[in-house]
Amino acid sequence: MKIKYGLMVVGSFFVLNSANAGSVEITNCSLSEFSYSYNVENGEAGIIQVGSIHDDTISLSPSTVGAGAGADEYDLSDEMPDGNIYVTLIDGDEITTRLCSEPEPEPSSE
């Protein structure tokens, strides 16, 4: 019986903890109008990092955002080599990453 209640308490802890996790969603993958929305719930501020999936030397400077919801839009045409981009939100001790992948070009049938 004690084990059953112990598992319920531990399970409740994880459910409550995950309910406070921040979120980030990419809303437009276009390089010229790249945009995302975020929600910081786990701390007073969050850190957002945007970078290239294929080239880890290419990234924007991290930005600090306040608690709550918000959105950002960038023209990444000059900064990124292609449309393969990641957005990471660090919200307290929670890290969330979303990927935006450019489709592979079709092979030519010549």
C-alpha positions, 0 to 999 in steps of 0.5 A: 500500500505504501508503494502505491501511494509513493508512486502516486506522489512521484507521478504527481510531481512529474505531472506538475513539473511538466505543466510548468515547462516553457514552450517554443513553436516555429510559426514560419520556416521561410528564411526571409520571414522566419518566425517563432512563438514562445512561452516562458513559464518556469522562470522570470526569464528565458534564453532563446538561441537560433542557429543552423542545424547543419553548421554549428558555427552559425547562430544568432546571439542568444536573446533573453526574453521575459516570462510569459508569451511572445513572438519574434520574426527575423530575416535570416536570408543573409545569416543562414546558409539554408532553411535548416534551422533550430530554435532552443528555449531555456526556461529555468531547468527546462530546454525545448528545441524545435527544428525547421528543415528544408526539403531535399531538392528533387534529383534531376531526371536528365 
